[in-house]
Amino acid sequence: MKQQYAPKTAKCMMIYGRRFAYILNDPSSAKDLLTLTPHVRIHAMRALAALSKFLNCYEVWKGIKGQTGLKWGNSERDQLIRELISGNRVDEAAAWLKEAEAALPPRHYKAIKFILHSGLRPEEGCKAINLIVRDPNYLDRSNMILQHFKYPQIFLRRTKNAYITFVTEEMVKWAEEVAPITYMAIRQACRKRGLPCKVKLLRKVWATVMRESGIAPEVIDLLQGRIPSSVFVKHYYRPNLLGEIRQRVLEGLKKLP
């Protein structure tokens, strides 16, 4: 397993494998997986799939998965849908952003605004801010696109990817004013001022607003890195298509809190 997966991934799979190995011996207990959150369930399923292959009982695992109705769903999308049903996260984010603007130094607040407008994960957003300043080849100024795909060691990982992000001149200015920055620095600034850190909420808000602006779910998945890299290269990285998407995204950005 350590040869096939990154060290952190291998460690995670071994932990979940030990925790749920009993299911391979007692398929009737597979219902336990249905009580887990989507995020934990996906980790458990991946671990059991790998363990069953190692133990030469993969057919047993396939049978368990079929009988229980387990699916390799997108846990992040499932989480977004669940949150859309449970409450208005846009209003929550808007209220928190007002608190953050009043409490945090301008540098940290601008970094948060950049993360919101990019739709990236917090760590990715901070890395993007730093790359804009450090590497002139990162930003395609003719199309105003951050080219994450050119930096696979940073943005292309096993389960969490980022390919491109459309930016505005204002976003680039924010980046130039706050770099260098880290997500840890933002969290520490919030903690120091007694402000809850809700930066992770902003990615969900971005997706919600873009969907309400009429952008198709598959395009949102593209822009938030929820498609395989092969699909991105083959079907999406075309100047004419990206131009159409960019205009719709820019309209959506105007509606963000």
C-alpha positions, 0 to 999 in steps of 0.5 A, a space after each residue: 500500500 505504501 508503494 501505491 499511495 502517498 504516505 498520508 493516504 496510505 496511513 489514512 487507509 490503514 487506519 480505516 482498514 483496521 477500523 472496519 475490517 470486521 465488515 469483510 468477515 461479517 457482511 451483515 454489519 455493512 449497514 454500519 457504513 450507512 450511519 457514517 457521514 459521507 466523508 467518513 464513509 468514502 474513506 472507509 469504502 476506499 480502505 475496504 476496497 484496498 484491503 479486500 484486494 490485498 486479502 484476495 476477497 474483492 468479490 466479497 466486497 463487491 457483493 457487500 457494496 451491491 447488497 447495501 446500496 453503497 455508491 462511490 458518490 462525491 462526498 463533497 457534492 453530497 455535503 453541499 446538497 445537504 447543507 443547501 437543504 439544511 439552511 442558507 449558508 450564503 446569509 451565514 457567510 455574509 454575516 461572518 464576512 462583516 464580522 471578519 472585516 471589522 475584526 481582522 487586519 485588512 491583509 487577512 480580510 483581503 486574503 479571505 475575500 480572494 478565497 471566497 471569489 476564487 472558490 478554492 479550498 483555503 489552502 489552495 487559495 493561499 497558495 494561489 495568492 503566493 504564486 500570483 506574486 512569485 511566478 508571472 507564468 501562473 496567471 494567463 493575463 490575456 484570459 485572466 485565468 490562474 493555471 493551476 494545472 501547470 503546477 501538479 505538485 501543488 494543485 493536482 492530488 489524488 482526490 483534491 484537484 484544482 485546474 483553473 480559476 477565473 480572476 478579476 483585476 481586483 482579485 489580482 490586486 488583493 493577492 499582490 497586497 497580501 502575499 505571502 500568506 498562509 491559511 494558518 496565519 488566517 486561522 491564527 488571526 481569527 483565533 487571536 480576536 475570538 472570531 470563529 474561522 469559517 473560511 471553509 464555508 466560503 467554497 460552498 457559498 461560491 458553488 451555491 451562488 454560481 449554481 443560482 446564477 445558472 452555471 451548470 453543476 458540471 461546470 462548477 465541478 470543473 472549476 472546483 476540481 471535482 473531475 479527473 484531469 483526463 476529462 479536463 484536458 480532453 473536454 474543457 481546456 478549449 479557449 472558446 469554451 473557457 471564454 463562455 464559462 468565464 463570462 458566466 462566472 464573472 456575472 456570478 462573482 458580482 452576487 457573492 456576499 
